[in-house]
């Protein structure tokens, strides 16, 4: 049974005259946990931003269902909110989310009510990240875009966040687009993977089927080898 | 002249209160310093107003709008940081101002002249002050979300360009009004200091917003009142008052 949510055809992104992504073609089914992986500079963030309409692209992008998107960008860290007196409650106010809705989602991600009146910039890293997940979910999206949601927290914290996301995703039939360069997460949580590389290699499919050593070599090692080669000379 | 004091006080309260409220947004945008060059850009306008005998704010307004347009355009075209553009526009504003400005008579343009504000001007000030307050209040959560992360705001369906325009227009109005109260040299203080003092004491956004307004209003009342008793100009006294409030809040500063 296929329930195609998004069709991407001949998708190209060029920024300041430099081609970042070229000729991407794939389909995303409803309820997929799609991880976009690849080394630094391979265009993961650009890909997400252009799908969200934040960057210009050429090609076809077809949503078969009206997307209601929740977006957690890269670099949404605590430092960026310390300049303003913002409690967790205020954070939800910025999106005009009602208090009971906010509290419901905070408990969904395992946070207790008493952080509601604490300053968001001074929560622990893990708490802050969970709060952001609750913040994204509280607007009731049917599609999530997460750009390195665990890059600022340790591995254990990161794993818990992903288990949480997968559970919530399954129970609410969310389609999740997740950016990471962490291979463990791809295997543990993704239903599908889209890999990008600086040299134009790419793959799309079910992780266990397509992430062969050769493919991984193409995606990651080709870049690394290139540098090693230069150093050895 | 109790009537004149009343007009000065009322105008001062509306200018300073609205400026402080806008300041809470500018502070989190790290843009309070931008008001200074805009104030300096207001100087040529204020100079013309003095030469031809009309209200300082009225003369200042078109120049501030021009300044905002220049900064906006330069940022778009050069992608230079706001602070660099600010420095460029700052120097140009001062330079042009002193071409026009008869230095001997420059005092009002430099440090403000709220003590001579007329009845009609007071009414206009009240209306504009309220307009800025309502505008900022209605768009507060949208602008603040865009401050924290512009992309998230866009994905949430917020028209960031529209809110930026609204915000910049509010800044223009406040700078033009501020020239009357504190002159063209100290306008940044009018938006920055009450917000900074409020930030020192606040944990929540609500506290931050209200404390800033209260500090702005207190500064205006104390400064203008002190001016009538001492004969010293009101503008500097307003700024000094808010400076003192800021100093008092420092020990309580929330990290």
Interface residues (C-beta under 8 A of the other chain):
Chain A: X49 X52 X53 X54 X69 X70 X71 X72 X73 X76 X80 X81 X83 X84 X85 X86 X87 X89 X90 X93 X94 X95 X96 X117 X119 X122 X139 X145
Chain B: X27 X28 X30 X141 X144 X145 X147 X148 X149 X151 X152 X154 X155 X156 X199 X202 X203 X204 X205 X206 X207 X208 X254 X255
